[in-house]
Amino acid sequence: MYFRVLSLGSCFRRLAFFSLLAFFAVGCVHGDGVTRATPDNRTTRGGIRYDSSAPLDARVTPEFNPADPPAQAYTYRVTYKGGEGATVPALLTIPVKRQGKAPAILLLHGLGGRKEDMSILGVALARRGYASLALDIAGHGERPGIHGKPLDRLDRSELRLAIGQTIADLRRGLDFLAQRPEIEANRSGFLGISLGGIIGGVLSADEPRLRGVVLWSAGGDWGKLLTTSQHPWAKAYRTGDNASVIERELQDVDPAAALAESSPQALFLIHGAQDTIVPADCARALYTAVKGVKKRLELTGGHIPDPTTMMNETLLWLETMVKNAPVRPSKMPLPTPSPSRVLATP
């Protein structure tokens, strides 16, 4: 499988299309048959435990012909073991032209989307020297569903489970990247869109390994979001309950609540002032909760209001916070390498 070399303008237009498609599509979310764990500070979210010592059992297969390699980026199809041993499918993209180890960005798509929606963005980042790892949110893309239910029939406990699973999977993704010889593990970042950004807000509260976090069209306060969003998916979760009841049930996977307790990362939030999908008030609530280094850009428009501006500003932020950040000792021990079938980059 090859990825065409596209202009930035073309990349952004296609990214905007996929982002909107990902959010407005009503996909099927099921579960990975995971076991609920006992809460333990930041090792557990949504009942799903993160364990850095568990085997990753990574499998990495090239998506290109080694005899005729691509000019911009090597892309690999990956699986590894995520939270509670769930199998996580992902796409790893490595820049062809790089000097030494590359900084790495975790990428997370929006509601109803899949990791392939982020492929163009991965290649655009590779052209600037970044590696990236894009994975499917629990119940999306190649992943099995949550209890066999369609998205609009999940109850809030199942929504909480799916978010907790994805947070643990992202953290295991950082463990995977730390073992790759092409990656500078101490220069890692995150970019999430819409639901992916909401999940990334919680991740950023838990993960000191991240140097810079960018959230597009994300918000905090699940109670307000699910009671005010105009998306049909959000309306299905209201069931007559008020915002305080909803917020209480989802508090441990709420980015505003998580960031109010811990804000170790430099966070950049970009959103639309007229967004009715993730209401602008929810974006402002998330931003207010951040205690550390932060920046907010509110653009005129709705959901994903100006992809070109959003991407340009994102690249500037990542350049400062991730790519050119001084290497520092990791605040968390690297996981013990486990036996895996990993194909080296050409």
C-alpha positions in Angstrom: 0.0 0.0 0.0 1.4 3.4 -1.0 0.5 6.9 0.2 0.6 9.6 -2.5 2.6 12.7 -1.9 0.1 15.5 -1.5 0.4 19.2 -1.1 -0.3 20.7 2.3 -3.4 22.4 1.0 -4.7 19.1 -0.3 -3.8 17.3 2.9 -5.8 19.8 5.0 -8.8 19.7 2.7 -8.9 15.9 2.9 -8.2 16.0 6.7 -11.2 18.3 7.1 -13.4 15.9 5.1 -12.3 12.9 7.1 -12.6 14.7 10.4 -16.1 15.8 9.8 -17.0 12.4 8.3 -15.5 10.7 11.4 -17.6 12.8 13.8 -20.9 12.7 12.0 -20.8 9.0 11.0 -22.7 6.7 13.4 -20.4 3.7 13.8 -20.7 0.6 15.9 -18.9 0.5 19.1 -18.5 -2.8 20.9 -16.1 -4.1 23.6 -12.8 -5.9 23.8 -14.1 -8.3 26.5 -11.9 -6.5 29.0 -11.9 -7.1 32.7 -12.7 -4.2 35.0 -9.9 -3.3 37.4 -9.8 -1.8 40.9 -9.2 2.0 40.6 -5.6 3.0 41.5 -4.8 6.6 41.1 -3.7 7.2 37.5 -3.1 3.6 36.5 -6.9 3.1 36.0 -9.4 5.1 34.0 -13.0 3.9 33.3 -12.3 0.6 35.1 -9.4 -0.3 32.7 -5.9 -0.8 34.1 -2.7 0.5 32.5 0.2 -1.8 33.2 3.6 -0.8 31.8 5.1 -4.2 32.7 2.7 -6.3 30.7 4.0 -7.9 27.4 3.3 -5.8 24.4 3.5 -8.7 21.9 4.0 -6.2 19.1 3.6 -7.2 15.5 4.8 -4.8 12.8 4.3 -5.3 9.0 5.3 -2.8 6.3 2.6 -1.2 4.2 5.0 -0.5 1.3 7.2 -2.5 -1.0 10.8 -2.5 0.4 12.1 -2.9 -3.2 10.4 0.3 -4.2 10.2 2.4 -0.9 8.2 5.6 -0.6 9.8 9.0 -0.8 8.2 10.6 2.3 7.2 8.1 4.9 7.4 4.5 5.8 4.0 3.3 7.0 3.6 0.1 9.0 0.5 -1.8 10.2 0.9 -2.6 13.9 -0.8 -4.6 16.6 0.1 -4.6 20.3 -1.4 -5.5 23.6 -3.2 -2.5 25.2 -5.1 -2.1 28.5 -6.2 -5.4 30.0 -4.5 -7.3 27.2 -6.8 -6.0 24.4 -5.4 -6.2 20.9 -4.8 -2.7 19.5 -4.5 -2.1 15.8 -2.5 1.0 14.8 -0.6 2.6 12.0 3.1 3.6 12.6 4.5 6.2 10.3 8.3 6.9 10.2 9.9 9.8 8.2 12.1 8.6 5.4 14.5 11.6 5.8 15.5 12.1 9.4 18.6 12.8 11.3 19.0 10.5 14.3 15.9 9.4 16.2 12.6 11.1 15.4 10.1 12.7 17.8 6.8 10.9 17.9 3.2 12.0 18.0 0.2 9.9 19.0 -2.8 10.5 16.7 -6.4 9.9 17.6 -9.4 10.2 15.3 -13.0 11.4 16.1 -16.3 9.7 16.8 -17.2 7.0 14.3 -13.8 7.3 12.6 -10.8 5.1 12.3 -7.0 5.3 12.4 -6.8 5.5 8.6 -8.5 8.9 8.7 -5.3 10.2 10.2 -2.9 8.7 7.6 -2.7 11.9 5.6 -1.8 13.8 8.8 0.8 11.2 9.6 2.5 11.7 6.3 2.3 15.5 6.6 4.1 15.2 10.0 6.6 12.8 8.6 7.6 15.4 6.0 8.6 17.6 9.0 10.6 14.9 10.7 8.0 13.4 13.1 7.1 9.7 13.5 3.4 9.0 14.5 1.3 6.3 15.8 -2.4 6.4 15.0 -4.8 3.9 16.6 -8.4 3.0 16.6 -10.5 4.2 19.5 -12.1 1.2 21.3 -15.0 -0.1 19.2 -13.9 1.7 16.1 -12.1 0.7 12.9 -10.8 -2.9 13.1 -11.6 -3.3 16.8 -14.4 -5.5 18.2 -17.4 -3.8 19.7 -18.6 -3.0 23.2 -21.1 -5.7 24.1 -22.3 -5.9 20.5 -24.2 -2.6 20.7 -24.4 0.2 18.1 -23.0 3.5 19.3 -26.3 5.2 20.0 -27.4 2.3 22.3 -24.4 2.2 24.6 -25.2 3.2 28.1 -23.0 5.6 29.9 -21.1 2.9 31.8 -20.2 1.4 28.5 -19.1 4.7 27.1 -16.9 5.1 30.2 -15.5 1.7 29.6 -14.6 2.5 25.9 -12.9 5.7 26.9 -10.9 4.1 29.7 -9.8 1.3 27.4 -8.6 3.8 24.8 -6.6 5.8 27.4 -4.8 2.6 28.5 -4.2 1.7 24.9 -2.6 5.1 24.2 -0.3 4.7 27.2 0.7 1.3 25.9 1.3 3.0 22.6 3.9 5.2 24.2 5.5 2.0 25.6 5.6 0.6 22.1 7.2 3.7 20.7 9.8 3.7 23.5 11.0 0.4 22.2 11.4 1.4 18.6 15.0 2.2 17.6 13.9 5.1 15.3 12.0 7.0 18.0 13.2 9.5 20.6 11.0 8.5 23.4 11.6 11.6 25.4 10.2 13.8 22.7 6.6 12.6 22.4 3.4 14.5 21.8 -0.3 14.0 21.1 -2.9 15.3 18.6 -6.5 14.3 18.9 -9.6 15.5 17.0 -13.1 15.9 18.6 -13.7 12.7 20.6 -10.1 11.9 20.2 -9.2 15.2 21.7 -11.5 14.7 24.6 -9.9 11.3 25.3 -6.5 13.0 24.8 -7.3 15.6 27.5 -7.6 12.8 30.1 -4.4 11.1 28.7 -2.5 14.3 29.1 -3.3 14.5 32.8 -1.9 11.0 33.3 1.1 10.9 31.1 4.3 12.8 32.1 6.0 11.4 29.0 4.1 13.6 26.7 5.9 17.0 26.0 3.2 18.7 24.1 -0.5 18.0 23.6 -2.8 19.5 20.9 -6.6 19.1 21.1 -8.8 20.0 18.1 -12.5 20.7 18.8 -12.4 19.0 22.2 -14.2 19.9 25.4 -14.6 19.1 29.1 -17.6 18.6 31.4 -19.4 15.5 30.0 -22.5 16.6 31.8 -22.7 19.9 29.9 -21.5 18.3 26.6 -24.1 15.5 26.5 -26.9 17.8 27.6 -26.2 20.6 25.1 -24.5 19.0 22.1 -26.7 19.0 19.0 -25.2 15.7 17.7 -27.7 12.8 17.6 -25.2 10.6 19.4 -25.1 13.0 22.4 -28.8 13.2 22.6 -29.0 9.4 23.0 -27.1 9.6 26.2 -29.3 12.1 28.0 -32.2 9.8 28.9 -33.8 12.5 30.9 -31.0 12.8 33.4 -29.6 16.2 34.2 -26.0 17.3 33.7 -24.8 16.7 37.2 -25.9 13.1 37.1 -24.2 12.5 33.8 -21.0 14.2 34.9 -20.9 12.2 38.1 -21.1 8.9 36.1 -18.3 10.0 33.7 -16.1 12.1 36.0 -13.1 9.8 36.0 -12.9 10.0 32.1 -13.7 13.7 32.0 -10.7 15.8 30.8 -11.7 18.9 32.7 -11.9 16.9 36.0 -8.6 15.1 35.2 -6.7 18.2 34.3 -8.0 20.1 37.4 -6.1 17.5 39.4 -3.0 17.2 37.3 -1.8 19.3 34.3 1.8 18.2 33.7 1.8 18.8 29.9 1.9 21.9 27.7 -1.6 21.9 26.2 -2.9 23.7 23.1 -6.7 23.8 22.5 -8.1 24.9 19.1 -11.9 25.0 18.6 -14.7 26.9 16.9 -16.6 29.6 18.5 -19.9 28.4 16.9 -19.3 24.7 17.5 -22.6 23.0 18.4 -21.2 19.5 18.3 -18.7 20.0 21.1 -20.1 23.3 22.4 -17.6 26.1 22.8 -18.5 26.4 26.5 -17.2 22.9 27.0 -13.9 23.8 25.2 -13.5 26.8 27.5 -14.2 24.7 30.6 -11.5 22.3 29.6 -9.0 25.1 29.0 -9.8 26.7 32.4 -9.1 23.4 34.1 -5.5 23.3 32.8 -3.1 24.5 35.5 0.2 24.5 33.6 1.5 25.8 30.3 -1.5 26.3 28.0 -2.7 28.1 24.9 -6.2 28.4 23.3 -7.1 29.5 19.8 -10.8 30.1 19.3 -11.6 30.4 15.6 -14.8 31.7 13.9 -16.8 28.7 12.7 -18.2 25.4 13.9 -16.7 21.9 14.3 -13.2 21.8 12.7 -13.6 25.5 11.6 -10.4 26.1 9.7 -8.2 23.0 9.1 -5.3 24.9 7.4 -5.0 27.4 10.3 -5.4 24.6 12.8 -2.6 22.6 11.3 -0.2 25.5 10.8 -0.7 26.5 14.5 -0.3 22.9 15.6 3.0 22.5 13.7 4.4 25.6 15.4 3.3 24.4 18.8 4.8 20.9 18.3 8.0 22.4 16.9 8.6 24.3 20.2 7.2 21.9 22.7 8.1 18.5 21.2 10.6 18.6 18.3 13.0 21.2 19.8 12.4 20.3 23.4 15.5 19.4 25.4 15.9 15.7 26.0 15.1 14.9 29.6 15.2 11.7 31.6 11.9 9.9 31.5 9.8 10.4 34.6 8.5 6.9 34.1 10.5 3.7 33.8 10.5 2.3 30.3 8.7 -1.1 30.0 10.7 -4.3 29.9 11.0 -5.4 26.2 9.0 -8.4 25.4 9.4 -10.9 22.6 7.9 -9.5 19.4 8.0 -9.8 15.7 9.2 -6.3 14.7 10.5 -5.5 11.2 13.2 -2.8 11.2 12.8 0.3 9.1 14.7 0.1 5.8 
